[in-house]
Amino acid sequence: MASSLYEITLERLEGGTTTLGEYAHKVLLIVNTASECGFTPQYAGLEQLYRSYGPRGLVVLGFPCNQFGAQEPGSAAQIAAFCSKNYGVSFPLFAKIEVNGDATHPLYRHLKQHARGLLGTEAIKWNFTKFLVDRSGERIERFAPTTSPQELATHIEALL
């Protein structure tokens, strides 16, 4: 199971590809993001978590998604500029993906199968749904968009 997670190919926001294998043995906080969402200010909290816990092994991974109210309409360059200018984002951002439907990215297909939402649903309900993955890639926890990044600190601490 873990090896399949780490073999998933990802397109970086600035171009080029990688796999989650680049982040093996790290605690991962994976978030579908959007620049025009009511939860967009969570970028600041995500960056704070990354800066605070990064040296201990946390990596925040942002995946822009335009599936919810078309709240991420920009190009890769626009998304990068927005995140940098408004929130000082330094954690890795990836190319826009789909998290629901027939074109669901393989990463989100994997995450949703291993960490279901409220009442056992797989579907992502909105932007800023968060998945916390342990260092082995096997234990995955899911958190609602309404869960602030600060509320994840104790969960992150437990995995570090």
PyMOL commands that place a pseudoatom at each C-alpha (Angstrom):
pseudoatom trace, name=CA, resn=MET, resi=1, chain=A, elem=C, hetatm=0, pos=[0.000, 0.000, 0.000]
pseudoatom trace, name=CA, resn=ALA, resi=2, chain=A, elem=C, hetatm=0, pos=[2.658, 2.534, 0.984]
pseudoatom trace, name=CA, resn=SER, resi=3, chain=A, elem=C, hetatm=0, pos=[4.757, 1.917, -2.104]
pseudoatom trace, name=CA, resn=SER, resi=4, chain=A, elem=C, hetatm=0, pos=[1.799, 2.705, -4.374]
pseudoatom trace, name=CA, resn=LEU, resi=5, chain=A, elem=C, hetatm=0, pos=[1.310, 6.052, -2.605]
pseudoatom trace, name=CA, resn=TYR, resi=6, chain=A, elem=C, hetatm=0, pos=[4.957, 6.947, -3.105]
pseudoatom trace, name=CA, resn=GLU, resi=7, chain=A, elem=C, hetatm=0, pos=[4.885, 5.925, -6.774]
pseudoatom trace, name=CA, resn=ILE, resi=8, chain=A, elem=C, hetatm=0, pos=[2.141, 8.407, -7.707]
pseudoatom trace, name=CA, resn=THR, resi=9, chain=A, elem=C, hetatm=0, pos=[3.390, 10.916, -10.296]
pseudoatom trace, name=CA, resn=LEU, resi=10, chain=A, elem=C, hetatm=0, pos=[2.810, 14.603, -9.600]
pseudoatom trace, name=CA, resn=GLU, resi=11, chain=A, elem=C, hetatm=0, pos=[3.226, 17.657, -11.802]
pseudoatom trace, name=CA, resn=ARG, resi=12, chain=A, elem=C, hetatm=0, pos=[4.881, 20.581, -10.053]
pseudoatom trace, name=CA, resn=LEU, resi=13, chain=A, elem=C, hetatm=0, pos=[3.203, 23.978, -10.342]
pseudoatom trace, name=CA, resn=GLU, resi=14, chain=A, elem=C, hetatm=0, pos=[6.347, 25.454, -11.868]
pseudoatom trace, name=CA, resn=GLY, resi=15, chain=A, elem=C, hetatm=0, pos=[6.691, 22.558, -14.307]
pseudoatom trace, name=CA, resn=GLY, resi=16, chain=A, elem=C, hetatm=0, pos=[8.346, 19.175, -14.249]
pseudoatom trace, name=CA, resn=THR, resi=17, chain=A, elem=C, hetatm=0, pos=[7.260, 16.028, -12.490]
pseudoatom trace, name=CA, resn=THR, resi=18, chain=A, elem=C, hetatm=0, pos=[8.093, 14.132, -9.332]
pseudoatom trace, name=CA, resn=THR, resi=19, chain=A, elem=C, hetatm=0, pos=[6.548, 11.385, -7.236]
pseudoatom trace, name=CA, resn=LEU, resi=20, chain=A, elem=C, hetatm=0, pos=[5.533, 11.287, -3.609]
pseudoatom trace, name=CA, resn=GLY, resi=21, chain=A, elem=C, hetatm=0, pos=[8.644, 9.132, -3.199]
pseudoatom trace, name=CA, resn=GLU, resi=22, chain=A, elem=C, hetatm=0, pos=[10.507, 12.455, -2.951]
pseudoatom trace, name=CA, resn=TYR, resi=23, chain=A, elem=C, hetatm=0, pos=[8.738, 12.897, 0.392]
pseudoatom trace, name=CA, resn=ALA, resi=24, chain=A, elem=C, hetatm=0, pos=[9.075, 9.332, 1.714]
pseudoatom trace, name=CA, resn=HIS, resi=25, chain=A, elem=C, hetatm=0, pos=[9.653, 9.082, 5.468]
pseudoatom trace, name=CA, resn=LYS, resi=26, chain=A, elem=C, hetatm=0, pos=[8.132, 12.525, 6.007]
pseudoatom trace, name=CA, resn=VAL, resi=27, chain=A, elem=C, hetatm=0, pos=[4.785, 13.381, 7.573]
pseudoatom trace, name=CA, resn=LEU, resi=28, chain=A, elem=C, hetatm=0, pos=[2.638, 14.754, 4.739]
pseudoatom trace, name=CA, resn=LEU, resi=29, chain=A, elem=C, hetatm=0, pos=[-0.190, 17.270, 4.990]
pseudoatom trace, name=CA, resn=ILE, resi=30, chain=A, elem=C, hetatm=0, pos=[-1.946, 17.162, 1.615]
pseudoatom trace, name=CA, resn=VAL, resi=31, chain=A, elem=C, hetatm=0, pos=[-4.490, 19.900, 0.876]
pseudoatom trace, name=CA, resn=ASN, resi=32, chain=A, elem=C, hetatm=0, pos=[-6.652, 20.788, -2.133]
pseudoatom trace, name=CA, resn=THR, resi=33, chain=A, elem=C, hetatm=0, pos=[-6.410, 24.562, -2.360]
pseudoatom trace, name=CA, resn=ALA, resi=34, chain=A, elem=C, hetatm=0, pos=[-8.052, 27.503, -4.109]
pseudoatom trace, name=CA, resn=SER, resi=35, chain=A, elem=C, hetatm=0, pos=[-7.216, 31.200, -4.351]
pseudoatom trace, name=CA, resn=GLU, resi=36, chain=A, elem=C, hetatm=0, pos=[-10.774, 32.587, -4.281]
pseudoatom trace, name=CA, resn=CYS, resi=37, chain=A, elem=C, hetatm=0, pos=[-12.342, 30.503, -1.505]
pseudoatom trace, name=CA, resn=GLY, resi=38, chain=A, elem=C, hetatm=0, pos=[-13.611, 31.560, 1.909]
pseudoatom trace, name=CA, resn=PHE, resi=39, chain=A, elem=C, hetatm=0, pos=[-11.004, 29.180, 3.336]
pseudoatom trace, name=CA, resn=THR, resi=40, chain=A, elem=C, hetatm=0, pos=[-8.131, 30.703, 1.309]
pseudoatom trace, name=CA, resn=PRO, resi=41, chain=A, elem=C, hetatm=0, pos=[-6.722, 32.485, 4.415]
pseudoatom trace, name=CA, resn=GLN, resi=42, chain=A, elem=C, hetatm=0, pos=[-5.808, 28.979, 5.624]
pseudoatom trace, name=CA, resn=TYR, resi=43, chain=A, elem=C, hetatm=0, pos=[-2.751, 29.313, 3.369]
pseudoatom trace, name=CA, resn=ALA, resi=44, chain=A, elem=C, hetatm=0, pos=[-1.222, 31.407, 6.185]
pseudoatom trace, name=CA, resn=GLY, resi=45, chain=A, elem=C, hetatm=0, pos=[-1.809, 28.672, 8.765]
pseudoatom trace, name=CA, resn=LEU, resi=46, chain=A, elem=C, hetatm=0, pos=[-0.531, 25.972, 6.421]
pseudoatom trace, name=CA, resn=GLU, resi=47, chain=A, elem=C, hetatm=0, pos=[2.643, 27.986, 5.852]
pseudoatom trace, name=CA, resn=GLN, resi=48, chain=A, elem=C, hetatm=0, pos=[3.035, 28.441, 9.605]
pseudoatom trace, name=CA, resn=LEU, resi=49, chain=A, elem=C, hetatm=0, pos=[2.766, 24.667, 10.128]
pseudoatom trace, name=CA, resn=TYR, resi=50, chain=A, elem=C, hetatm=0, pos=[5.312, 24.071, 7.364]
pseudoatom trace, name=CA, resn=ARG, resi=51, chain=A, elem=C, hetatm=0, pos=[7.797, 26.515, 8.859]
pseudoatom trace, name=CA, resn=SER, resi=52, chain=A, elem=C, hetatm=0, pos=[7.274, 25.277, 12.430]
pseudoatom trace, name=CA, resn=TYR, resi=53, chain=A, elem=C, hetatm=0, pos=[7.311, 21.535, 11.801]
pseudoatom trace, name=CA, resn=GLY, resi=54, chain=A, elem=C, hetatm=0, pos=[9.232, 21.274, 8.531]
pseudoatom trace, name=CA, resn=PRO, resi=55, chain=A, elem=C, hetatm=0, pos=[12.598, 20.917, 10.266]
pseudoatom trace, name=CA, resn=ARG, resi=56, chain=A, elem=C, hetatm=0, pos=[11.153, 17.945, 12.173]
pseudoatom trace, name=CA, resn=GLY, resi=57, chain=A, elem=C, hetatm=0, pos=[9.844, 16.212, 9.050]
pseudoatom trace, name=CA, resn=LEU, resi=58, chain=A, elem=C, hetatm=0, pos=[6.491, 17.744, 8.022]
pseudoatom trace, name=CA, resn=VAL, resi=59, chain=A, elem=C, hetatm=0, pos=[5.877, 18.616, 4.384]
pseudoatom trace, name=CA, resn=VAL, resi=60, chain=A, elem=C, hetatm=0, pos=[2.748, 20.508, 3.364]
pseudoatom trace, name=CA, resn=LEU, resi=61, chain=A, elem=C, hetatm=0, pos=[1.711, 19.765, -0.225]
pseudoatom trace, name=CA, resn=GLY, resi=62, chain=A, elem=C, hetatm=0, pos=[-0.798, 22.056, -1.941]
pseudoatom trace, name=CA, resn=PHE, resi=63, chain=A, elem=C, hetatm=0, pos=[-2.921, 20.901, -4.871]
pseudoatom trace, name=CA, resn=PRO, resi=64, chain=A, elem=C, hetatm=0, pos=[-4.911, 23.704, -6.518]
pseudoatom trace, name=CA, resn=CYS, resi=65, chain=A, elem=C, hetatm=0, pos=[-8.369, 22.598, -7.621]
pseudoatom trace, name=CA, resn=ASN, resi=66, chain=A, elem=C, hetatm=0, pos=[-11.022, 24.459, -9.607]
pseudoatom trace, name=CA, resn=GLN, resi=67, chain=A, elem=C, hetatm=0, pos=[-13.872, 21.997, -9.021]
pseudoatom trace, name=CA, resn=PHE, resi=68, chain=A, elem=C, hetatm=0, pos=[-15.655, 23.898, -6.249]
pseudoatom trace, name=CA, resn=GLY, resi=69, chain=A, elem=C, hetatm=0, pos=[-17.364, 27.081, -7.394]
pseudoatom trace, name=CA, resn=ALA, resi=70, chain=A, elem=C, hetatm=0, pos=[-14.562, 27.709, -9.950]
pseudoatom trace, name=CA, resn=GLN, resi=71, chain=A, elem=C, hetatm=0, pos=[-12.537, 29.230, -7.105]
pseudoatom trace, name=CA, resn=GLU, resi=72, chain=A, elem=C, hetatm=0, pos=[-9.138, 28.450, -8.670]
pseudoatom trace, name=CA, resn=PRO, resi=73, chain=A, elem=C, hetatm=0, pos=[-9.448, 29.851, -12.214]
pseudoatom trace, name=CA, resn=GLY, resi=74, chain=A, elem=C, hetatm=0, pos=[-5.873, 31.126, -12.562]
pseudoatom trace, name=CA, resn=SER, resi=75, chain=A, elem=C, hetatm=0, pos=[-2.919, 29.793, -14.489]
pseudoatom trace, name=CA, resn=ALA, resi=76, chain=A, elem=C, hetatm=0, pos=[0.012, 28.131, -12.747]
pseudoatom trace, name=CA, resn=ALA, resi=77, chain=A, elem=C, hetatm=0, pos=[1.923, 31.426, -12.799]
pseudoatom trace, name=CA, resn=GLN, resi=78, chain=A, elem=C, hetatm=0, pos=[-1.040, 33.327, -11.352]
pseudoatom trace, name=CA, resn=ILE, resi=79, chain=A, elem=C, hetatm=0, pos=[-1.506, 30.749, -8.579]
pseudoatom trace, name=CA, resn=ALA, resi=80, chain=A, elem=C, hetatm=0, pos=[2.198, 30.847, -7.673]
pseudoatom trace, name=CA, resn=ALA, resi=81, chain=A, elem=C, hetatm=0, pos=[2.248, 34.661, -7.619]
pseudoatom trace, name=CA, resn=PHE, resi=82, chain=A, elem=C, hetatm=0, pos=[-0.940, 34.854, -5.533]
pseudoatom trace, name=CA, resn=CYS, resi=83, chain=A, elem=C, hetatm=0, pos=[0.308, 32.354, -2.931]
pseudoatom trace, name=CA, resn=SER, resi=84, chain=A, elem=C, hetatm=0, pos=[3.718, 33.975, -2.668]
pseudoatom trace, name=CA, resn=LYS, resi=85, chain=A, elem=C, hetatm=0, pos=[2.538, 37.595, -2.552]
pseudoatom trace, name=CA, resn=ASN, resi=86, chain=A, elem=C, hetatm=0, pos=[-0.424, 37.148, -0.220]
pseudoatom trace, name=CA, resn=TYR, resi=87, chain=A, elem=C, hetatm=0, pos=[0.685, 34.327, 2.080]
pseudoatom trace, name=CA, resn=GLY, resi=88, chain=A, elem=C, hetatm=0, pos=[4.431, 33.866, 1.630]
pseudoatom trace, name=CA, resn=VAL, resi=89, chain=A, elem=C, hetatm=0, pos=[3.848, 30.237, 0.666]
pseudoatom trace, name=CA, resn=SER, resi=90, chain=A, elem=C, hetatm=0, pos=[7.105, 28.300, 0.506]
pseudoatom trace, name=CA, resn=PHE, resi=91, chain=A, elem=C, hetatm=0, pos=[5.719, 24.766, 0.704]
pseudoatom trace, name=CA, resn=PRO, resi=92, chain=A, elem=C, hetatm=0, pos=[5.472, 22.734, -2.515]
pseudoatom trace, name=CA, resn=LEU, resi=93, chain=A, elem=C, hetatm=0, pos=[2.553, 23.510, -4.812]
pseudoatom trace, name=CA, resn=PHE, resi=94, chain=A, elem=C, hetatm=0, pos=[1.501, 21.282, -7.670]
pseudoatom trace, name=CA, resn=ALA, resi=95, chain=A, elem=C, hetatm=0, pos=[-0.377, 21.664, -10.942]
pseudoatom trace, name=CA, resn=LYS, resi=96, chain=A, elem=C, hetatm=0, pos=[-4.131, 22.029, -10.806]
pseudoatom trace, name=CA, resn=ILE, resi=97, chain=A, elem=C, hetatm=0, pos=[-5.903, 18.693, -10.370]
pseudoatom trace, name=CA, resn=GLU, resi=98, chain=A, elem=C, hetatm=0, pos=[-9.369, 17.224, -10.006]
pseudoatom trace, name=CA, resn=VAL, resi=99, chain=A, elem=C, hetatm=0, pos=[-10.250, 15.597, -6.708]
pseudoatom trace, name=CA, resn=ASN, resi=100, chain=A, elem=C, hetatm=0, pos=[-13.684, 14.204, -7.653]
pseudoatom trace, name=CA, resn=GLY, resi=101, chain=A, elem=C, hetatm=0, pos=[-15.264, 12.619, -10.699]
pseudoatom trace, name=CA, resn=ASP, resi=102, chain=A, elem=C, hetatm=0, pos=[-13.944, 10.546, -13.574]
pseudoatom trace, name=CA, resn=ALA, resi=103, chain=A, elem=C, hetatm=0, pos=[-10.748, 12.610, -13.862]
pseudoatom trace, name=CA, resn=THR, resi=104, chain=A, elem=C, hetatm=0, pos=[-9.838, 12.334, -10.165]
pseudoatom trace, name=CA, resn=HIS, resi=105, chain=A, elem=C, hetatm=0, pos=[-6.063, 12.466, -9.789]
pseudoatom trace, name=CA, resn=PRO, resi=106, chain=A, elem=C, hetatm=0, pos=[-4.591, 9.104, -8.671]
pseudoatom trace, name=CA, resn=LEU, resi=107, chain=A, elem=C, hetatm=0, pos=[-3.316, 10.726, -5.462]
pseudoatom trace, name=CA, resn=TYR, resi=108, chain=A, elem=C, hetatm=0, pos=[-6.820, 11.753, -4.446]
pseudoatom trace, name=CA, resn=ARG, resi=109, chain=A, elem=C, hetatm=0, pos=[-8.254, 8.420, -5.535]
pseudoatom trace, name=CA, resn=HIS, resi=110, chain=A, elem=C, hetatm=0, pos=[-5.796, 6.775, -3.104]
pseudoatom trace, name=CA, resn=LEU, resi=111, chain=A, elem=C, hetatm=0, pos=[-6.393, 9.248, -0.264]
pseudoatom trace, name=CA, resn=LYS, resi=112, chain=A, elem=C, hetatm=0, pos=[-10.186, 9.022, -0.494]
pseudoatom trace, name=CA, resn=GLN, resi=113, chain=A, elem=C, hetatm=0, pos=[-10.124, 5.221, -0.479]
pseudoatom trace, name=CA, resn=HIS, resi=114, chain=A, elem=C, hetatm=0, pos=[-7.972, 5.144, 2.657]
pseudoatom trace, name=CA, resn=ALA, resi=115, chain=A, elem=C, hetatm=0, pos=[-9.575, 7.985, 4.622]
pseudoatom trace, name=CA, resn=ARG, resi=116, chain=A, elem=C, hetatm=0, pos=[-13.268, 8.430, 4.077]
pseudoatom trace, name=CA, resn=GLY, resi=117, chain=A, elem=C, hetatm=0, pos=[-15.183, 11.515, 5.029]
pseudoatom trace, name=CA, resn=LEU, resi=118, chain=A, elem=C, hetatm=0, pos=[-18.242, 12.064, 7.152]
pseudoatom trace, name=CA, resn=LEU, resi=119, chain=A, elem=C, hetatm=0, pos=[-20.648, 9.104, 7.079]
pseudoatom trace, name=CA, resn=GLY, resi=120, chain=A, elem=C, hetatm=0, pos=[-18.120, 7.073, 5.082]
pseudoatom trace, name=CA, resn=THR, resi=121, chain=A, elem=C, hetatm=0, pos=[-18.293, 9.150, 1.925]
pseudoatom trace, name=CA, resn=GLU, resi=122, chain=A, elem=C, hetatm=0, pos=[-15.302, 9.325, -0.402]
pseudoatom trace, name=CA, resn=ALA, resi=123, chain=A, elem=C, hetatm=0, pos=[-16.144, 12.568, -2.203]
pseudoatom trace, name=CA, resn=ILE, resi=124, chain=A, elem=C, hetatm=0, pos=[-14.230, 15.711, -1.341]
pseudoatom trace, name=CA, resn=LYS, resi=125, chain=A, elem=C, hetatm=0, pos=[-16.831, 18.251, -0.243]
pseudoatom trace, name=CA, resn=TRP, resi=126, chain=A, elem=C, hetatm=0, pos=[-14.884, 21.498, -0.693]
pseudoatom trace, name=CA, resn=ASN, resi=127, chain=A, elem=C, hetatm=0, pos=[-11.527, 23.229, -0.992]
pseudoatom trace, name=CA, resn=PHE, resi=128, chain=A, elem=C, hetatm=0, pos=[-9.037, 22.884, 1.861]
pseudoatom trace, name=CA, resn=THR, resi=129, chain=A, elem=C, hetatm=0, pos=[-9.929, 19.302, 2.769]
pseudoatom trace, name=CA, resn=LYS, resi=130, chain=A, elem=C, hetatm=0, pos=[-6.806, 18.037, 4.498]
pseudoatom trace, name=CA, resn=PHE, resi=131, chain=A, elem=C, hetatm=0, pos=[-5.148, 14.605, 4.581]
pseudoatom trace, name=CA, resn=LEU, resi=132, chain=A, elem=C, hetatm=0, pos=[-2.432, 13.845, 7.115]
pseudoatom trace, name=CA, resn=VAL, resi=133, chain=A, elem=C, hetatm=0, pos=[-0.183, 10.927, 6.153]
pseudoatom trace, name=CA, resn=ASP, resi=134, chain=A, elem=C, hetatm=0, pos=[2.285, 9.281, 8.553]
pseudoatom trace, name=CA, resn=ARG, resi=135, chain=A, elem=C, hetatm=0, pos=[5.965, 8.661, 7.762]
pseudoatom trace, name=CA, resn=SER, resi=136, chain=A, elem=C, hetatm=0, pos=[5.258, 5.148, 6.464]
pseudoatom trace, name=CA, resn=GLY, resi=137, chain=A, elem=C, hetatm=0, pos=[2.549, 6.364, 4.081]
pseudoatom trace, name=CA, resn=GLU, resi=138, chain=A, elem=C, hetatm=0, pos=[0.104, 3.887, 5.594]
pseudoatom trace, name=CA, resn=ARG, resi=139, chain=A, elem=C, hetatm=0, pos=[-1.889, 5.823, 8.169]
pseudoatom trace, name=CA, resn=ILE, resi=140, chain=A, elem=C, hetatm=0, pos=[-4.016, 8.538, 6.611]
pseudoatom trace, name=CA, resn=GLU, resi=141, chain=A, elem=C, hetatm=0, pos=[-6.339, 10.879, 8.514]
pseudoatom trace, name=CA, resn=ARG, resi=142, chain=A, elem=C, hetatm=0, pos=[-8.849, 13.196, 6.842]
pseudoatom trace, name=CA, resn=PHE, resi=143, chain=A, elem=C, hetatm=0, pos=[-9.903, 16.618, 8.107]
pseudoatom trace, name=CA, resn=ALA, resi=144, chain=A, elem=C, hetatm=0, pos=[-12.738, 18.873, 6.936]
pseudoatom trace, name=CA, resn=PRO, resi=145, chain=A, elem=C, hetatm=0, pos=[-12.181, 22.245, 5.268]
pseudoatom trace, name=CA, resn=THR, resi=146, chain=A, elem=C, hetatm=0, pos=[-13.504, 23.877, 8.450]
pseudoatom trace, name=CA, resn=THR, resi=147, chain=A, elem=C, hetatm=0, pos=[-10.662, 22.348, 10.481]
pseudoatom trace, name=CA, resn=SER, resi=148, chain=A, elem=C, hetatm=0, pos=[-8.065, 25.092, 10.767]
pseudoatom trace, name=CA, resn=PRO, resi=149, chain=A, elem=C, hetatm=0, pos=[-4.411, 24.319, 10.232]
pseudoatom trace, name=CA, resn=GLN, resi=150, chain=A, elem=C, hetatm=0, pos=[-3.739, 25.232, 13.877]
pseudoatom trace, name=CA, resn=GLU, resi=151, chain=A, elem=C, hetatm=0, pos=[-6.147, 22.504, 15.001]
pseudoatom trace, name=CA, resn=LEU, resi=152, chain=A, elem=C, hetatm=0, pos=[-3.901, 19.945, 13.281]
pseudoatom trace, name=CA, resn=ALA, resi=153, chain=A, elem=C, hetatm=0, pos=[-0.855, 20.732, 15.445]
pseudoatom trace, name=CA, resn=THR, resi=154, chain=A, elem=C, hetatm=0, pos=[-1.509, 17.995, 18.019]
pseudoatom trace, name=CA, resn=HIS, resi=155, chain=A, elem=C, hetatm=0, pos=[-2.128, 15.429, 15.275]
pseudoatom trace, name=CA, resn=ILE, resi=156, chain=A, elem=C, hetatm=0, pos=[1.105, 16.457, 13.543]
pseudoatom trace, name=CA, resn=GLU, resi=157, chain=A, elem=C, hetatm=0, pos=[3.059, 16.360, 16.807]
pseudoatom trace, name=CA, resn=ALA, resi=158, chain=A, elem=C, hetatm=0, pos=[1.879, 12.786, 17.397]
pseudoatom trace, name=CA, resn=LEU, resi=159, chain=A, elem=C, hetatm=0, pos=[3.249, 11.689, 14.016]
pseudoatom trace, name=CA, resn=LEU, resi=160, chain=A, elem=C, hetatm=0, pos=[6.577, 13.485, 14.282]
for i in range(1, 160): cmd.bond("trace and resi %d" % i, "trace and resi %d" % (i + 1))
show_as sticks, trace
zoom trace
